[in-house]
């Protein structure tokens, strides 16, 4: 197996990254593609009381275990499987269980901060930024965090105002300059997604 192709897909919270990832993933046979979510690599906070865990800024680069993510990506790019962590977003801890991720021809790395770290950028062959209006992103964030992560409306809004929005402006928006491709309006931009899918397919079928 040749060195896999690493595609980074980033953008602000609720931008539609997951939709873009899904479209690319579903366009290829499962044997050819795998997805690594940066969200799986939040640092484990089980050593702290719950009241302390909720005070941590999870929209800051230091909230992620980037060293472990780098180790796993380098292993996958060297055609070695990894044990991907599973994060419990309701309790802010890393579960004991892991998921085996095997190297594939195409590896998609998805997350809000993946272009913020130069070491991660240097591993990527294609860098994509999903750019969506802030009003749309906050609505999607509210819906997701209440439905999937056990949060209250008040907590989601408070977190957005105090950490999510400032972090986006400080750490995420500036990384747009590193992108090879910018997709406006996320999953609704079918033309841009089709172009990306076509490019990815051309890479796979040349392998």
Secondary structure, 3 states (H helix, E strand, C coil): CCCCEEEEEEECCCCCHHHHHHHHHHCCCHHHEEEEEHHHHECCCCCCCHHHHCCCCCCCHHHECHHHHHHHHHHHHCCCCEEEEEEECCCCEEEEEEEEECCCCEEEEECCCCCCCHHHHHHCCEEEEEECCHHHHHHHHHHHHHHHCCCCHHHHHHHHHHHHHHHHHHHHHHHHHHCCEEEECHHHCHHHHHHHHHHHHHHHCCC
